[in-house]
């Protein structure tokens, strides 16, 4: 009982940090009728269903079950922390059948309304195949338990629908969706046949699977003219280096990039640039019919005199966590130079909500002016991000 109460409180944090409601119930699979003890128990993460044999993983699962997070996800001990909390799901998405995960939204989508959808995935490390077509579908009716590809529209994919190869980092799949009206269900998986899926053979160890993990699913109503769930930030590079600016948002999102003087660069969610002098770039896009634009400045500096610093995660201690609006940040690395260091606080939509200048290696940081919820604290040295810590304000 104590465990379930904790999960409900954590769920409410994420609702408050966004200032609106995530329409996906049990969005990170934390609420369960009981801990998973064997494979094919997605149904324990109420009210998720479908499958037919999708797996639920949780830190409460017995070690012997091969369902424990993060230590033994799968029979070959693939270490995988959850993107959020302590639970995640996994499903076969290529070669040896299809598995899916589906849930009924807490509200029906409104006709012509704009929605932002995202979830996170990563490839199971010991499967032979890495694939594209990892997607979300929004439907008016639920699907039955399929073992063959559903062959329904891929409403949300990562921009360009690339092959997802990463096994150590969670990859965000995000996009915009303009509702037809009446959509009540979101489904995750690969909806295409094997012949219509791009697959890269990573190993040839006879496992023959294309298995992916999923976590942190969200559907949010979006004001096309209001604050967006993503932002474009200026950056700094050393002369001769390149940088990717933009994002990987897919769905109904097709930006156009220009130089500051108005010359066309590309149609893409983001671009890689290698300026030789400080330059500005313009991105123009529409959000469900509403035109928007932003300008990104890339500052180019010479590397003469720059001191590269490194810091380990264990060197940065943030406490208490959870906190009630005041945290202490302590840096134990004696060689770390505090000059030009800042701390930035981001919400789970990667929106910057607070920036604080560091004045010492042991400093109290006031957070009373931000809403309760889950945030990410990032330590910066100049324009370079060094470390990220998840924090919870309650």
N, C-alpha and C positions, 0 to 999 in steps of 0.2 A: 504493500500500500504506500509506503513512503516513497518508493521509486516512482510510482505513477504520479503522485502529487508533485514531485520535483519536475517531471517531464511537462506537466501542464503549465507550471510556472514558467519554464524556459520557453514554451510555445508562446505564452502571452508576451514575453519580452520582445520577440521578433515582430509581433503585431504592432507593438507600440513604437518600435524604432522606425518603422516605415510610415507611421501616421495614417495607415490605411490597412485594410484587411486582406491577407493572403487568402484567396478563395480555395486553396488546396488544404483540406483537413489532414491532420497528422503528416505535415509536409516533410518531415525528416524521419518518419517511421519510428518515433520515440515511444508513442503510446501503443501498448500491446496488451492483449488479453492474457498472454503468458509468454515467457521467454522461449525462443526457438530451441528445439532439441534435435531436429533433424531437417533435412532439406525440404524444399517445396512448401514452406509455411508462411508465405506472404500474407495469407489471410489473418494471421495473428496481429498484424499491424493494422488494426481496424481504422477506417473502413475500406482499406485497399483490397483489391481482389483481382481476378483474371488468372494470369499464370500461363499454362496450366500448372507449372511446377517451379515458378519463380521462388528464389531463396531469400530468406530474411536472416540478416546477421546482426548480432548485438553483443555488447560486452558482458551481458548476463548469461550468455549461452555457455553450456559446459565446454571445456577445452576439447574434450574427446569428440564433440559433435562436428568439429571443423567449421563452426559458425561463429566463433568468438572474435570480437573486434577489440583490438587491432591485430591480435597475435596470430591467429590461424584461420584466416579467411580462405576457405577451400582446403582440399586434402593435401595440397603441396605447400602449405604455409606461406601464402602470399600476405605479407604484412600490409595492412590497409587501415588507416585511421578513417573514421567517418568525416565527411565534410562538415557536418554539424552534429553535435551531441555524440551519441555512442551507438547509433544504429545505421544500417544501410541495407540495400537490397542488391541482388545480382541475378542476371538472366542470360541465357543463351540467345545470341542474336545472329548467328550465322552457322552454316555448314551442317549442324546436327539438330535442326529444328528451330522453332521460335518460342520464346517466352515473352510475356508482356506483364505490365503492371498498370492497373487502371483504378481511378477513384472518382466518385461523384463530387463535383464542386459544391461549395456551400451556397452558391447563388448561380442562377442561370445567366449566361452572357446576353447582353442587350444588343439589339440590332444596330449595326454600324458603329458600335462603341469600340474604343481602342483599348487593347490589353497588352501588357508586357508579361512574357512567359520566360522562365528560365529554370534550369536544373543542372546538375553536375554529374559527370561520368568519368570513368577511367577504365582502362583495359585490364583484365585479369592477366597477370604477368606470365603465366605458364601455358596459356593457350596459343595455338599456332598462328591464329589469324587476327589481324587488325583490319577494321572495316570502316566505311563511311555509313551514311543512312541512320545514324543514331538520332532519333527524332521524337517529337511529341505531336500527337494528334488531338484535336478538340472535336467532340462529337455530341450530337443531340441524344443519342441512345447508346447504351452500353454494348460492348461486343461480347460474344460468347467465348468460351475457352478454346482458343485455337492452337493447333500445333503447327499449322502451315502459316506462311506470311499473310497478314491481313490485307495487304495491298490497298491501303487507304492513304489519303493525302498526308504528306510530311509537312505539317504546318510550321513547325519550329525546328530548324537545324542550325548548327554553327555556320557562320558565313562561308559560302562556297561549298558546304557539305564535305569537308575534308575527311580523310581517313584518320581516325582517332587512335594514335599509337601509345600515348603516355600511360605508363603504369605506376608512376610514383606521385603524380600531381593530379588533382581534380581539374577537369576541363569543363569550363562553363559552356553550356548550350543555351543561347538566349535569342529572343526575337520579338518582333511586334506582330500582333494579330488583330485584324479588324473583323469583328464578329458578324456572322450572318444573322445570329439571333437564335436563342434556344439551346446553344451548346451547354451541356451540363456535365460532361465527362472529359477528363484528360487521361491519355494513354501514352505510355513510354515504351520504346523498343525500336526494332528495325522492321518496318512495314513492307519492305521490298523483297522480292525473290533473290535467291543467291546469284542468279544470272544478271540481275539488275543492281547488284551491290559490288562496289569496288573493294577488293580484298587484297591485302599484302601478306604474304607468307613470312612471318617473323621468325618462327622456328620451324623445324621439321622433325619434331620429336614424337609424332604419332598421336598426340592428344587430340588434334583435329577439331578444335572448338574455337568459337568466337564469342567469348563470354565477357560481359561488361557489368561494372558496378554502378549504382545510381544513388543519389542523395540530394536533399535540399531542393524540393520542387516548389515552384511558386507561380501563381497567376494573379496579377494585379491589374485593376482598372487604372487606366492612364488618361490624364488630361493632356491632350496633344499640345495645348498652348502653355501648359504649366511646367513645373519642375520635373525633369526627366530622371529616370532611375540610373542614368549614367552621365558622366561629364567628360569634357575634354580639358586636359591640363597642360600647361607649358612645361617644357623640359629643357635640360642642358646636356650637351654632349661634348666630348673632346674632339678636336679637329681630326678628321679622317675616319671617325666612327659613323655608324648608321644607327637610326632609331625608328621603331615602328610607332606611329601615332594613329589614334583611332581605337577601334575595338573589333570584336568579331561577331557583332549582333547580326542575326539572320532574320528569317521570316520576311515580313513586308517592310524591309528596310534597305534602301538603295541610295546611299550618299554619293555626292559628286565632289571631288577635290580640285581646288585651284591654287595656283600661286597667289601671293598677295596682290600681284599686279593683274590678276584675272585670267591667267593662262590655264587651260584645262590640264589636269594631271591624270586622273583616273576615276572610274566608277568602282568604288570598293568601300567596304566597311572601315578599312584603315589602309595606310600606305607606309612604306619604308622610304625614308629620305636620308640623304647624305649631304647636307649643306656644308659649304666651305666658309660661309659667314652666317651670322645670326639672321634667321629668316622666319617669316610668318606664312602660315598656310590656312586656307579657308575651306571649311567643309559646309556644304549645303545639302539639306535633306528635308523630307516631309515626314511628319508623324500623323498617319491616318488623315492625310489631306492638308494638314497645317504646315506651311513652309517654315523651316528653322535654319539657323546658320550659327557657326561658331568660328573663332580664330584661335589657332594654336601657334605659339611662338617657340621656336627651337633655338636656344642660345648656344653658340659655338665658342668654346674656349680652348686656349692652348694648354697643353698638359705640363708646361714648365712650372715647377714649384708645387704641383699638386701632390699631396701625400695620401696615398691610398691606405685606408684603414679597414681592418676586419674585426668582427665581433661575433662571438658564438651566441646561440640562443640562451645557453646557460648563464652567460654573462649579464643578461638583462632580466631583472626580477621586477615583476609588477604585483603589488599586493595592497590591500586584500583583493581577491578576485573570486567571487563576485564582490562588488563594492557598492556603497550607498552614495557615491558622488565625490569621494576623495580617495585618490590612490597614490601610492608611493612608488616612484620609479628609481631603481638602484642599478647602477652599472658597476660590476665588480672587476672589469678588465682594467688593470692599472695602466696599460699603454694607450688606452683609448683617449683621444683628444676631444674635449667637449665643445671646442670652438665651432661655430657655425652648425650646431646640431639642433634639430627640431623634432618634435613629436607631433604626428598628425593622427587624428581619430577619424575612421571611416565607418559608415554603416554597412549593412550587408549588401546594399546595392552599390557599393564602392563610391558613395558620395562623401566627400570630405565635410565633416561637421565641426571640426575644431583643430586649430594649430597652436602649439605652445612651444616657446623657445626654451631650450634647456640651459640652465645657468650653473648646473653642477651635476656630479655623478650620483647624488642622492637628493631627490627633489619631490615634493608633493605636487600633484597635478589635480586641480579642481575640475570636476565634471558635473557640478550641480545643475548647470544650465542646459544639459542635454537630457533627452527623454530616457526612461528606463529601456533597456534592451541589450542586444548583442552587438558589439562593435569590434573593430580591428585597430589596434594601436600599432603605428609604424614609426620606427626610428629612422630619421634622415640625417645624413652628413652632407650639407649643401643640397644638391638636387638628387643625390644618390640614396635610394632606400636600402637600409642595411638589414633590418629585422622586422618581423610582424608578430604580434601577440594578440590572441583573442581575449577580450575582456567583456564582462557582464556587469551592467549597472542595474541595481534593483532598489 
